[in-house]
């Protein structure tokens, strides 16, 4: 990692600083949750916006770190058996807690069997997608899981303006999605790191047309 | 909508929680968050040792522990110590929290996993949801754990089958448990089938490891080797696979391959003392003294902070230094042991034996003799039962000081108690070689090994010819003379069980059989033949309507 014997190892400093930052972010997140539970109606919107900003900040931070590490060694998938419904429930709880009745949060789970995936990686990718959806939705988001052609799909739909057309077009021409923003690159890396019997996962973005919402879909083998 | 079944709320009012975190702000935040979902009773600890002290004094239902604790011991080491020393039961919830995704690797590599882990930062809802999920799961699985712990394997298997029928959300956990219980009950084929079943769903590492272990137990070493080589390649951080692969190589008498595999594992996780020790031992047997010294030195260094430290670690280091002619360093190691453990009992004995050897190498015969005398005195005073290594070191000290008779007696006992262990027979052989008395050693070892083999064969032959009483008499006499010889003890138990199966239940014989199985269990609880005999015993007990 470090180049030679520098008197001042920057990578060590960076590592300890990241550690400290994550602890502080963790503390901030829990404190804001605490304030949100006690605050008055008047200050509620400010607190909500602070909480939301905290979550987004955290998303970016984790994505950056994970992708940074992935440059040195491939993203490691630690798959085990889970119910997709459990993950969806956790995402719905997060979305409900953040939207505080401002947004309708619904879920659809059409898989009732155990599936194999890396809970933490998929949760990170989906959490970010939920936060994005909450930021862009008009009035509702839907979080779901289903089986499609032997693949497990997790998805988030919102009723906002949809992904910008250039983004969708760009992704079609560049399979690796080099320029599609940190969050999407991260989700794509996570999908692709999942593999089973030669098949790999993928990321699909789509719009409902006529500005009727966006669908983020993580497909896992 | 698919749910995980029961989602009734968990009452946190009754739960006692310990939060272990070196970050004061985080400690407070978690504490406040917990109080928001009803936790009334919570304590905090700043370091692992602080946590151990608190856990020793009070019972906790839930432990929330940061992986990075800032001092010598991290959260994973704390977890391992708590579980190994049984300071917490399987019913206690242990949740790791960590700021590092790197912990994923640690947990994948570890022998012991926490019930769950959370990556910081996390929200209050997620923490609560996770804790509730673990508590629900434990409520379902803990009766199985309890039965298994009490040796009621048949009941535990039945309960597993009920739970699998009932379609709980824990099917995979139940399958995994069921396989482990089959292993405890000696039914390796049944466990093998379960691992195959899981692998057919997805080739997850623990199932592949389990399958390889079953192959190894059934002495299908080549199949095990192929499977494990693939596993190590696919999941390089899964360290238990390296340990098993090394054992498979050893079983195939490929010591150097075994050492190479352990070396990789040690490089990935230098903190695990048990593996470092195994590495040192293996390298020493392979004659690679440089690697052995490196490993033993690490064991001594790391062990300073561990509950697993042992005077034998210093003896290992002293021995390997001495063999390379580094007498000053060898003496340094024994001095450190004296300082670290004080001058009594096992430590005093170990130090004195090593010093006797070192002084002799340095040409100081008088000091060597004096050290041997104090070693023998310490042994007598503390009424020590010696490990094989200790016996051989003591024998060595006896030989160089002219106490040949005691020396031969010690070696002979080690050989006769371990006649089927290539490792120990090799050590005994090298002892005589180093004394320049290889031929004499060969005669002594050969006589011991042959004696036991003859005894064993005679017993087995008698049993085959139908003289079961004769076989039992022969083998149990041998077992009382050589209580540490697993093969003899287990064959004696086997003969008793064969008699019972043929002639009906005999409580005196059954009692004797239980004693033998207990003895074997205390030496090597995972010995495949032991596990098979436990199954044979349970089957017999069931057949004759005796409660096991």
Interface residues (C-beta under 8 A of the other chain):
Chain A: X18 X19 X22 X23 X24 X25 X26 X27 X28 X29 X30 X31 X33 X34 X37 X54 X55 X58 X62 X65 X66 X69 X76 X78 X79 X80 X81 X83 X84 X85 X86 X89 X90 X93 X94 X97 X107 X108 X109 X111 X112 X114 X116 X120 X196
Chain B: X1 X2 X3 X4 X23 X25 X26 X29 X30 X32 X33 X36 X68 X99 X100 X101 X104 X105 X108 X119 X120 X121 X122 X123 X124 X125 X126 X129 X133 X169 X171 X172 X201 X202 X204 X237
